[in-house]
Amino acid sequence: MAKILVIPSIDIQDGKTVRVVQGISDLGCIEYANDPVDMAMIWRAENAKCIHVVDFNAAHEHTHTNFEIIRKICESVVIPIELGGGIRTFDDAKEAFDLGVARVVIGSMAFENPREFIKILDEFTPNKVVAAIDVINDEVITRGRQQRTHLRAIQYAKFLNSCGAKRIVVTDVSTNGMMTGPNIELSKQIAEAAETKVTHSGGIGSFEDLIKLQHTASEYVDSVIIGRALYENKFPCQKIWRVAEAGIFN
């Protein structure tokens, strides 16, 4: 059985580490105490092999408010940083890579401007460019999870594969940040139908959820993004980590 890579998530809004309910800022957000750069160093100290960063200001306002923080994250840890949020053009992707990120995650733009998406794939390669599918009731949604597309997730995943995408981050929005259990079947169906690697996102709330994903989907899903459950210490081993880290970043 293949092991699934756990990728901690750092969501940034107005320079702070937050957790946005279902990834939709209008539904409210939880603010965590840690500076995003310190948080990246904590995840690295806890043996993370990759960190998923979401820039909510860029996603909703297309601003560079958090760029210096993202640059510092990339400079502070020696593991790959993947960045999502607000990448709408080729130049946006180039700017992200110039910050030092190893991989960009592209959502709305792939749907709205597939030619630009293909251009980015061709320039930077599918290893560095990941597609994202956000889903509500099997329908793909875009623009900060607020705009309907009337496309089924599997149909859209096949289209992304035809564009050249080799990895898709799959999020069932209804489970995202809720810690109510993952929609494993959605990730499996997309991976199988589109013949792509899949990173699962959303719903992991406990060690049991992680084990279930490992046992039922590791043939299809090779990695999982976890946010709130890690921040709220839902995994037994974190008690050991926290004691070991006490005072390191103060």
Backbone as CSV, one residue per row, in Angstrom:
resi,resn,N_x,N_y,N_z,CA_x,CA_y,CA_z,C_x,C_y,C_z
1,MET,0.845,-1.195,0.000,0.000,0.000,0.000,0.887,1.255,0.000
2,ALA,0.655,2.132,-0.954,1.444,3.370,-1.034,1.075,4.300,0.113
3,LYS,2.069,5.023,0.627,1.816,5.987,1.683,1.363,7.313,1.087
4,ILE,0.422,7.957,1.775,-0.089,9.249,1.320,0.701,10.366,2.005
5,LEU,1.158,11.318,1.208,1.903,12.449,1.723,0.943,13.448,2.366
6,VAL,1.219,13.826,3.605,0.422,14.833,4.308,1.040,16.214,4.071
7,ILE,0.237,17.139,3.551,0.698,18.490,3.239,-0.044,19.486,4.129
8,PRO,0.641,20.095,5.097,-0.023,21.124,5.912,-0.368,22.349,5.061
9,SER,-1.457,23.001,5.428,-1.914,24.184,4.699,-1.738,25.435,5.550
10,ILE,-1.280,26.496,4.916,-1.236,27.811,5.564,-2.083,28.762,4.727
11,ASP,-3.211,29.183,5.271,-4.075,30.158,4.603,-3.736,31.542,5.134
12,ILE,-3.476,32.483,4.225,-3.053,33.820,4.632,-4.076,34.858,4.200
13,GLN,-4.476,35.694,5.139,-5.363,36.819,4.841,-4.906,38.021,5.657
14,ASP,-4.648,39.126,4.970,-4.175,40.344,5.630,-2.930,40.082,6.476
15,GLY,-2.052,39.234,5.963,-0.789,38.956,6.632,-0.867,37.999,7.793
16,LYS,-2.048,37.422,8.052,-2.237,36.544,9.206,-2.591,35.125,8.768
17,THR,-2.256,34.173,9.636,-2.653,32.786,9.409,-4.107,32.629,9.815
18,VAL,-4.945,32.185,8.892,-6.377,32.039,9.174,-6.862,30.687,8.676
19,ARG,-8.071,30.353,9.047,-8.770,29.212,8.462,-10.137,29.718,8.058
20,VAL,-10.399,29.766,6.766,-11.648,30.309,6.253,-12.669,29.187,6.101
21,VAL,-13.857,29.375,6.656,-14.903,28.354,6.624,-15.249,28.003,5.179
22,GLN,-15.070,26.733,4.835,-15.328,26.220,3.498,-14.583,27.008,2.415
23,GLY,-13.524,27.706,2.823,-12.747,28.480,1.857,-13.484,29.684,1.306
24,ILE,-14.572,30.084,1.950,-15.383,31.212,1.484,-15.354,32.282,2.570
25,SER,-14.679,33.379,2.311,-14.435,34.370,3.360,-15.722,34.971,3.927
26,ASP,-16.778,35.024,3.134,-18.041,35.596,3.614,-18.659,34.767,4.746
27,LEU,-18.252,33.506,4.855,-18.782,32.644,5.902,-18.015,32.792,7.205
28,GLY,-16.978,33.630,7.186,-16.195,33.877,8.388,-14.908,33.093,8.402
29,CYS,-13.985,33.512,9.275,-12.719,32.809,9.355,-12.236,32.749,10.786
30,ILE,-11.391,31.758,11.038,-10.755,31.567,12.330,-9.338,32.100,12.201
31,GLU,-8.944,32.983,13.098,-7.586,33.518,13.053,-6.724,32.766,14.057
32,TYR,-5.565,32.278,13.583,-4.642,31.574,14.456,-3.512,32.518,14.864
33,ALA,-2.899,32.228,15.995,-1.939,33.158,16.588,-0.627,33.246,15.825
34,ASN,-0.258,32.174,15.149,1.076,32.126,14.562,1.218,32.985,13.314
35,ASP,2.316,33.704,13.235,2.733,34.372,12.017,2.917,33.304,10.933
36,PRO,2.512,33.568,9.671,2.626,32.544,8.626,4.047,32.005,8.434
37,VAL,5.047,32.863,8.595,6.437,32.395,8.444,6.798,31.460,9.592
38,ASP,6.445,31.820,10.806,6.686,30.934,11.946,5.943,29.615,11.777
39,MET,4.715,29.713,11.228,3.921,28.511,11.035,4.602,27.565,10.047
40,ALA,5.170,28.108,8.997,5.894,27.286,8.028,7.075,26.595,8.698
41,MET,7.756,27.309,9.581,8.903,26.727,10.278,8.470,25.630,11.241
42,ILE,7.292,25.807,11.842,6.757,24.758,12.716,6.447,23.505,11.916
43,TRP,5.771,23.664,10.779,5.439,22.481,9.978,6.702,21.787,9.488
44,ARG,7.726,22.583,9.152,8.989,21.971,8.733,9.618,21.208,9.892
45,ALA,9.571,21.795,11.093,10.119,21.124,12.274,9.375,19.828,12.568
46,GLU,8.116,19.779,12.157,7.314,18.575,12.369,7.398,17.628,11.168
47,ASN,8.436,17.844,10.337,8.817,16.935,9.258,7.905,16.990,8.036
48,ALA,7.227,18.121,7.833,6.470,18.289,6.586,7.429,18.267,5.408
49,LYS,6.999,17.637,4.325,7.823,17.547,3.116,7.413,18.583,2.074
50,CYS,6.283,19.256,2.317,5.750,20.256,1.390,4.712,21.056,2.159
51,ILE,4.525,22.320,1.794,3.504,23.157,2.442,2.627,23.789,1.359
52,HIS,1.326,23.758,1.600,0.344,24.349,0.692,-0.062,25.710,1.239
53,VAL,0.187,26.770,0.479,-0.136,28.130,0.904,-1.252,28.686,0.027
54,VAL,-2.262,29.287,0.663,-3.349,29.948,-0.065,-3.347,31.426,0.292
55,ASP,-3.264,32.269,-0.721,-3.290,33.724,-0.529,-4.710,34.216,-0.797
56,PHE,-5.478,34.447,0.280,-6.875,34.837,0.114,-7.029,36.263,-0.401
57,ASN,-6.105,37.145,-0.054,-6.181,38.507,-0.593,-5.993,38.501,-2.100
58,ALA,-5.048,37.707,-2.579,-4.827,37.604,-4.021,-6.027,36.953,-4.702
59,ALA,-6.604,35.958,-4.046,-7.734,35.240,-4.637,-8.955,36.141,-4.807
60,HIS,-9.226,36.989,-3.807,-10.456,37.778,-3.830,-10.264,39.207,-4.330
61,GLU,-9.071,39.753,-4.122,-8.844,41.159,-4.501,-7.737,41.311,-5.540
62,HIS,-7.073,40.201,-5.859,-5.965,40.197,-6.821,-4.893,41.213,-6.426
63,THR,-4.542,41.219,-5.141,-3.525,42.129,-4.629,-2.244,41.373,-4.299
64,HIS,-1.185,42.138,-4.036,0.108,41.566,-3.655,0.375,41.749,-2.160
65,THR,-0.672,41.950,-1.389,-0.557,42.253,0.040,0.354,41.280,0.781
66,ASN,0.264,40.006,0.439,0.979,38.975,1.200,2.248,38.483,0.524
67,PHE,2.668,39.141,-0.548,3.798,38.620,-1.322,5.093,38.550,-0.508
68,GLU,5.379,39.570,0.296,6.629,39.548,1.070,6.624,38.410,2.081
69,ILE,5.449,38.140,2.647,5.324,37.027,3.595,5.576,35.708,2.883
70,ILE,5.005,35.557,1.695,5.195,34.317,0.934,6.663,34.149,0.555
71,ARG,7.310,35.246,0.162,8.737,35.187,-0.153,9.540,34.718,1.074
72,LYS,9.203,35.268,2.240,9.918,34.895,3.465,9.678,33.427,3.825
73,ILE,8.464,32.944,3.587,8.190,31.520,3.820,9.113,30.671,2.960
74,CYS,9.209,31.020,1.674,10.053,30.251,0.751,11.516,30.290,1.176
75,GLU,11.946,31.418,1.721,13.341,31.576,2.144,13.615,30.897,3.486
76,SER,12.571,30.663,4.277,12.749,30.188,5.648,12.765,28.680,5.778
77,VAL,12.239,27.977,4.794,12.199,26.511,4.875,12.808,25.911,3.609
78,VAL,13.335,24.697,3.745,14.029,24.069,2.614,13.175,22.972,1.978
79,ILE,11.869,23.159,2.043,10.940,22.219,1.405,10.096,22.986,0.394
80,PRO,9.515,22.281,-0.572,8.722,22.960,-1.610,7.483,23.645,-1.039
81,ILE,7.217,24.847,-1.537,5.999,25.586,-1.211,5.138,25.633,-2.457
82,GLU,3.886,25.188,-2.335,2.955,25.346,-3.452,1.978,26.457,-3.089
83,LEU,1.676,27.294,-4.079,0.880,28.496,-3.828,-0.371,28.524,-4.690
84,GLY,-1.504,28.771,-4.054,-2.755,28.962,-4.767,-3.390,30.281,-4.360
85,GLY,-4.252,30.786,-5.233,-4.972,32.022,-4.943,-4.543,33.173,-5.825
86,GLY,-5.436,33.614,-6.702,-5.197,34.825,-7.478,-4.313,34.677,-8.700
87,ILE,-3.997,33.466,-9.091,-3.160,33.289,-10.283,-4.085,33.231,-11.495
88,ARG,-4.196,34.373,-12.174,-5.178,34.523,-13.255,-4.547,34.696,-14.635
89,THR,-3.219,34.932,-14.666,-2.532,35.168,-15.937,-1.166,34.506,-15.907
90,PHE,-0.542,34.470,-17.084,0.829,33.968,-17.186,1.750,34.784,-16.293
91,ASP,1.585,36.113,-16.293,2.441,36.974,-15.479,2.258,36.705,-13.989
92,ASP,1.031,36.401,-13.562,0.795,36.054,-12.157,1.590,34.799,-11.783
93,ALA,1.578,33.824,-12.666,2.321,32.583,-12.407,3.817,32.871,-12.314
94,LYS,4.314,33.681,-13.236,5.740,34.022,-13.221,6.113,34.752,-11.930
95,GLU,5.264,35.677,-11.499,5.521,36.401,-10.250,5.578,35.439,-9.067
96,ALA,4.695,34.444,-9.071,4.684,33.463,-7.978,5.997,32.682,-7.952
97,PHE,6.451,32.245,-9.120,7.719,31.516,-9.171,8.888,32.419,-8.774
98,ASP,8.799,33.686,-9.116,9.854,34.635,-8.729,9.928,34.811,-7.206
99,LEU,8.807,34.570,-6.504,8.807,34.637,-5.047,9.566,33.464,-4.431
100,GLY,9.714,32.404,-5.218,10.431,31.235,-4.731,9.579,29.992,-4.573
101,VAL,8.296,30.067,-4.943,7.453,28.881,-4.793,7.878,27.806,-5.789
102,ALA,7.647,26.566,-5.408,8.041,25.440,-6.257,6.932,25.024,-7.211
103,ARG,5.691,25.378,-6.846,4.549,24.905,-7.635,3.400,25.891,-7.472
104,VAL,2.660,26.126,-8.536,1.467,26.970,-8.449,0.226,26.108,-8.634
105,VAL,-0.837,26.514,-7.958,-2.127,25.819,-8.053,-3.112,26.765,-8.717
106,ILE,-3.674,26.328,-9.828,-4.528,27.193,-10.639,-5.953,26.641,-10.682
107,GLY,-6.909,27.495,-10.322,-8.305,27.100,-10.301,-9.123,27.770,-11.378
108,SER,-9.651,28.962,-11.078,-10.594,29.634,-11.969,-10.030,29.883,-13.363
109,MET,-8.766,30.276,-13.428,-8.188,30.636,-14.720,-8.206,29.480,-15.722
110,ALA,-8.028,28.267,-15.254,-8.040,27.119,-16.160,-9.404,26.953,-16.817
111,PHE,-10.452,27.331,-16.078,-11.806,27.257,-16.626,-12.093,28.443,-17.538
112,GLU,-11.698,29.635,-17.112,-12.058,30.867,-17.835,-11.149,31.143,-19.034
113,ASN,-9.903,30.710,-18.941,-8.935,31.009,-19.999,-7.994,29.824,-20.199
114,PRO,-8.521,28.724,-20.748,-7.690,27.521,-20.886,-6.448,27.718,-21.735
115,ARG,-6.486,28.630,-22.701,-5.288,28.877,-23.510,-4.144,29.415,-22.651
116,GLU,-4.480,30.316,-21.736,-3.465,30.858,-20.826,-2.955,29.753,-19.897
117,PHE,-3.855,28.891,-19.457,-3.485,27.767,-18.607,-2.506,26.844,-19.333
118,ILE,-2.805,26.535,-20.570,-1.923,25.668,-21.368,-0.566,26.338,-21.582
119,LYS,-0.579,27.643,-21.797,0.673,28.396,-21.966,1.545,28.268,-20.721
120,ILE,0.930,28.372,-19.546,1.668,28.238,-18.289,2.202,26.816,-18.126
121,LEU,1.382,25.840,-18.452,1.818,24.441,-18.396,3.019,24.202,-19.312
122,ASP,2.933,24.736,-20.510,4.011,24.534,-21.484,5.310,25.198,-21.033
123,GLU,5.186,26.377,-20.422,6.382,27.128,-20.016,7.031,26.538,-18.768
124,PHE,6.215,26.178,-17.776,6.765,25.788,-16.477,6.698,24.289,-16.195
125,THR,6.032,23.526,-17.043,5.870,22.061,-16.980,4.786,21.638,-15.983
126,PRO,4.110,20.514,-16.263,3.050,20.029,-15.370,3.539,19.656,-13.970
127,ASN,4.845,19.458,-13.784,5.354,19.171,-12.447,5.255,20.386,-11.534
128,LYS,5.218,21.571,-12.135,5.200,22.806,-11.350,3.866,23.539,-11.411
129,VAL,2.934,23.004,-12.197,1.638,23.654,-12.373,0.531,22.642,-12.092
130,VAL,-0.268,22.923,-11.085,-1.319,22.003,-10.646,-2.679,22.641,-10.883
131,ALA,-3.615,21.850,-11.347,-4.990,22.330,-11.510,-5.766,22.080,-10.217
132,ALA,-6.759,22.907,-9.957,-7.604,22.735,-8.769,-9.063,22.660,-9.188
133,ILE,-9.780,21.728,-8.594,-11.219,21.611,-8.815,-11.918,21.757,-7.472
134,ASP,-12.752,22.788,-7.346,-13.604,22.975,-6.176,-15.011,22.540,-6.553
135,VAL,-15.615,21.729,-5.702,-16.877,21.079,-6.055,-17.931,21.275,-4.971
136,ILE,-19.144,21.598,-5.396,-20.316,21.577,-4.516,-21.398,20.772,-5.219
137,ASN,-21.841,19.699,-4.575,-22.879,18.832,-5.147,-22.526,18.392,-6.565
138,ASP,-21.259,17.982,-6.753,-20.737,17.466,-8.014,-20.647,18.523,-9.112
139,GLU,-20.837,19.796,-8.770,-20.688,20.879,-9.742,-19.418,21.673,-9.443
140,VAL,-18.648,21.933,-10.490,-17.432,22.731,-10.339,-17.815,24.189,-10.099
141,ILE,-17.156,24.798,-9.114,-17.386,26.217,-8.846,-16.051,26.962,-8.910
142,THR,-16.108,28.246,-9.237,-14.896,29.042,-9.426,-15.029,30.382,-8.705
143,ARG,-14.050,31.265,-8.943,-14.055,32.629,-8.397,-14.254,32.653,-6.891
144,GLY,-13.281,32.062,-6.195,-13.378,32.053,-4.737,-14.536,31.226,-4.237
145,ARG,-14.878,30.198,-5.013,-15.953,29.271,-4.633,-17.313,29.952,-4.578
146,GLN,-17.524,30.907,-5.477,-18.777,31.656,-5.464,-19.518,31.632,-6.798
147,GLN,-18.880,31.123,-7.844,-19.509,31.163,-9.168,-19.731,29.752,-9.702
148,ARG,-20.937,29.475,-10.136,-21.279,28.159,-10.672,-20.815,28.037,-12.123
149,THR,-20.484,26.800,-12.511,-20.045,26.557,-13.896,-20.996,25.635,-14.657
150,HIS,-21.853,24.911,-13.936,-22.763,23.921,-14.526,-22.001,22.765,-15.165
151,LEU,-20.753,22.561,-14.730,-19.953,21.437,-15.205,-19.829,20.392,-14.107
152,ARG,-19.956,19.122,-14.473,-19.712,18.051,-13.514,-18.210,17.908,-13.297
153,ALA,-17.841,17.534,-12.088,-16.436,17.465,-11.706,-15.633,16.523,-12.600
154,ILE,-16.175,15.349,-12.890,-15.437,14.370,-13.698,-15.266,14.878,-15.126
155,GLN,-16.304,15.478,-15.654,-16.230,16.046,-17.003,-15.119,17.099,-17.089
156,TYR,-15.067,17.957,-16.092,-14.064,19.021,-16.083,-12.657,18.458,-15.866
157,ALA,-12.538,17.446,-15.019,-11.235,16.822,-14.770,-10.659,16.230,-16.058
158,LYS,-11.502,15.612,-16.859,-11.047,15.062,-18.142,-10.578,16.180,-19.067
159,PHE,-11.265,17.316,-19.026,-10.854,18.461,-19.838,-9.479,18.968,-19.399
160,LEU,-9.268,19.072,-18.086,-7.974,19.535,-17.577,-6.852,18.605,-18.004
161,ASN,-7.130,17.316,-17.983,-6.142,16.347,-18.443,-5.828,16.544,-19.919
162,SER,-6.842,16.845,-20.707,-6.630,17.077,-22.147,-5.795,18.331,-22.396
163,CYS,-5.824,19.273,-21.430,-4.995,20.483,-21.525,-3.533,20.201,-21.202
164,GLY,-3.295,19.077,-20.530,-1.932,18.728,-20.161,-1.681,18.644,-18.666
165,ALA,-2.699,18.891,-17.847,-2.534,18.808,-16.398,-2.286,17.358,-15.978
166,LYS,-1.322,17.179,-15.094,-0.977,15.839,-14.614,-1.291,15.648,-13.135
167,ARG,-1.700,16.725,-12.457,-2.122,16.627,-11.066,-3.282,17.584,-10.821
168,ILE,-4.252,17.121,-10.006,-5.405,17.946,-9.665,-5.597,17.931,-8.155
169,VAL,-5.765,19.115,-7.578,-6.176,19.226,-6.175,-7.698,19.233,-6.156
170,VAL,-8.280,18.254,-5.482,-9.740,18.088,-5.467,-10.295,18.466,-4.097
171,THR,-11.218,19.424,-4.076,-11.823,19.873,-2.819,-13.341,19.806,-2.904
172,ASP,-13.942,19.026,-2.016,-15.386,19.088,-1.808,-15.617,20.231,-0.823
173,VAL,-16.116,21.349,-1.319,-16.205,22.568,-0.525,-17.052,22.379,0.734
174,SER,-18.065,21.549,0.646,-18.956,21.361,1.800,-18.220,20.747,2.989
175,THR,-17.099,20.066,2.735,-16.342,19.447,3.832,-15.140,20.283,4.251
176,ASN,-14.781,21.282,3.462,-13.519,21.988,3.675,-13.523,22.798,4.975
177,GLY,-12.581,22.501,5.858,-12.483,23.204,7.129,-13.532,22.801,8.145
178,MET,-14.336,21.788,7.815,-15.425,21.405,8.720,-15.052,20.227,9.619
179,MET,-14.012,19.470,9.241,-13.540,18.306,10.006,-14.650,17.278,10.221
180,THR,-15.502,17.114,9.213,-16.641,16.197,9.328,-16.429,14.906,8.552
181,GLY,-15.224,14.725,8.025,-14.914,13.527,7.249,-14.746,13.864,5.775
182,PRO,-13.806,13.200,5.101,-13.491,13.510,3.708,-14.417,12.826,2.712
183,ASN,-14.632,13.483,1.586,-15.363,12.872,0.474,-14.343,12.124,-0.386
184,ILE,-13.999,10.944,0.062,-12.957,10.154,-0.600,-13.406,9.714,-1.987
185,GLU,-14.670,9.390,-2.109,-15.180,8.861,-3.379,-15.006,9.863,-4.512
186,LEU,-15.207,11.148,-4.228,-15.042,12.173,-5.258,-13.609,12.184,-5.774
187,SER,-12.642,12.163,-4.893,-11.236,12.168,-5.312,-10.891,10.915,-6.106
188,LYS,-11.402,9.770,-5.663,-11.143,8.519,-6.384,-11.720,8.569,-7.792
189,GLN,-12.954,9.035,-7.910,-13.615,9.078,-9.220,-12.871,9.993,-10.185
190,ILE,-12.431,11.133,-9.696,-11.717,12.074,-10.559,-10.375,11.501,-10.989
191,ALA,-9.641,10.907,-10.055,-8.338,10.330,-10.387,-8.473,9.237,-11.441
192,GLU,-9.472,8.405,-11.278,-9.660,7.271,-12.184,-10.137,7.733,-13.560
193,ALA,-11.107,8.650,-13.578,-11.687,9.088,-14.850,-10.717,9.943,-15.661
194,ALA,-9.967,10.811,-14.968,-9.088,11.743,-15.678,-7.665,11.208,-15.829
195,GLU,-7.397,10.078,-15.174,-6.063,9.452,-15.247,-4.969,10.437,-14.844
196,THR,-5.199,11.121,-13.728,-4.233,12.080,-13.202,-3.918,11.742,-11.745
197,LYS,-2.808,12.267,-11.268,-2.530,12.203,-9.836,-3.470,13.178,-9.133
198,VAL,-3.908,12.804,-7.935,-4.843,13.650,-7.200,-4.314,13.924,-5.796
199,THR,-4.412,15.186,-5.398,-4.202,15.601,-4.019,-5.578,15.882,-3.423
200,HIS,-5.920,15.152,-2.385,-7.222,15.333,-1.748,-7.178,16.522,-0.795
201,SER,-8.259,17.280,-0.744,-8.347,18.412,0.178,-9.754,18.483,0.762
202,GLY,-9.822,18.645,2.098,-11.129,18.863,2.713,-11.636,17.706,3.540
203,GLY,-12.057,18.021,4.763,-12.798,17.063,5.565,-12.001,16.245,6.560
204,ILE,-10.673,16.218,6.436,-9.881,15.424,7.373,-9.981,16.058,8.759
205,GLY,-10.506,15.278,9.719,-10.692,15.816,11.049,-10.042,14.998,12.146
206,SER,-9.453,13.857,11.745,-8.885,12.986,12.768,-7.908,12.008,12.134
207,PHE,-7.174,11.311,12.990,-6.260,10.266,12.541,-7.038,9.172,11.811
208,GLU,-8.252,8.880,12.296,-9.074,7.831,11.670,-9.433,8.200,10.231
209,ASP,-9.740,9.480,9.991,-10.028,9.927,8.619,-8.814,9.715,7.714
210,LEU,-7.653,10.012,8.243,-6.427,9.871,7.469,-6.159,8.405,7.133
211,ILE,-6.356,7.539,8.100,-6.163,6.104,7.882,-7.167,5.581,6.858
212,LYS,-8.409,6.066,6.952,-9.431,5.643,5.981,-9.035,6.043,4.566
213,LEU,-8.537,7.255,4.406,-8.077,7.715,3.093,-6.924,6.850,2.613
214,GLN,-6.004,6.532,3.509,-4.850,5.699,3.174,-5.298,4.322,2.690
215,HIS,-6.237,3.721,3.396,-6.626,2.342,3.095,-7.548,2.232,1.888
216,THR,-8.351,3.250,1.637,-9.355,3.121,0.580,-8.996,3.839,-0.715
217,ALA,-8.011,4.753,-0.666,-7.786,5.580,-1.856,-6.333,5.748,-2.264
218,SER,-5.383,5.092,-1.575,-3.974,5.349,-1.881,-3.591,4.909,-3.286
219,GLU,-4.397,4.054,-3.887,-4.157,3.669,-5.285,-4.436,4.846,-6.224
220,TYR,-5.283,5.769,-5.786,-5.708,6.883,-6.626,-5.169,8.231,-6.132
221,VAL,-5.088,8.376,-4.813,-4.732,9.658,-4.194,-3.376,9.503,-3.514
222,ASP,-2.406,10.334,-3.867,-1.066,10.167,-3.292,-0.703,11.229,-2.261
223,SER,-1.591,12.200,-2.028,-1.292,13.251,-1.063,-2.588,13.869,-0.565
224,VAL,-2.493,14.531,0.596,-3.685,15.140,1.191,-3.286,16.443,1.872
225,ILE,-4.079,17.478,1.636,-3.867,18.776,2.278,-4.717,18.822,3.546
226,ILE,-4.080,19.159,4.669,-4.796,19.248,5.941,-4.525,20.603,6.574
227,GLY,-5.586,21.262,7.020,-5.438,22.563,7.655,-5.920,22.557,9.085
228,ARG,-7.188,22.786,9.268,-7.748,23.022,10.606,-7.444,21.900,11.592
229,ALA,-7.524,20.655,11.166,-7.293,19.536,12.090,-5.880,19.566,12.660
230,LEU,-4.912,20.008,11.863,-3.540,20.130,12.368,-3.421,21.296,13.338
231,TYR,-4.044,22.433,12.985,-3.960,23.605,13.845,-4.623,23.370,15.201
232,GLU,-5.639,22.523,15.203,-6.379,22.284,16.439,-5.978,20.978,17.114
233,ASN,-4.793,20.453,16.716,-4.163,19.323,17.411,-5.045,18.076,17.491
234,LYS,-5.611,17.687,16.356,-6.504,16.539,16.334,-5.780,15.208,16.157
235,PHE,-4.453,15.258,16.066,-3.675,14.036,15.886,-2.857,13.775,17.151
236,PRO,-2.919,12.561,17.711,-2.263,12.270,18.995,-0.783,12.634,19.028
237,CYS,-0.064,12.394,17.933,1.372,12.637,17.923,1.711,14.116,18.079
238,GLN,0.753,15.006,17.831,1.039,16.434,17.917,1.366,16.886,19.346
239,LYS,0.860,16.169,20.341,1.171,16.543,21.722,2.672,16.445,21.966
240,ILE,3.279,15.423,21.392,4.724,15.248,21.521,5.443,16.363,20.782
241,TRP,4.978,16.657,19.561,5.614,17.719,18.767,5.568,19.050,19.507
242,ARG,4.410,19.389,20.067,4.244,20.704,20.678,5.184,20.881,21.876
243,VAL,5.355,19.826,22.665,6.262,19.907,23.802,7.691,20.127,23.315
244,ALA,8.068,19.403,22.267,9.418,19.502,21.730,9.709,20.894,21.173
245,GLU,8.650,21.529,20.648,8.833,22.838,20.001,8.728,24.015,20.962
246,ALA,8.296,23.781,22.189,7.995,24.880,23.119,9.172,25.857,23.190
247,GLY,8.862,27.089,22.868,9.864,28.133,22.986,10.751,28.323,21.784
248,ILE,10.719,27.419,20.809,11.632,27.508,19.676,11.423,28.785,18.876
249,PHE,10.159,29.172,18.690,9.878,30.297,17.814,9.464,31.549,18.578
250,ASN,9.667,31.562,19.899,9.315,32.734,20.698,10.459,33.752,20.685
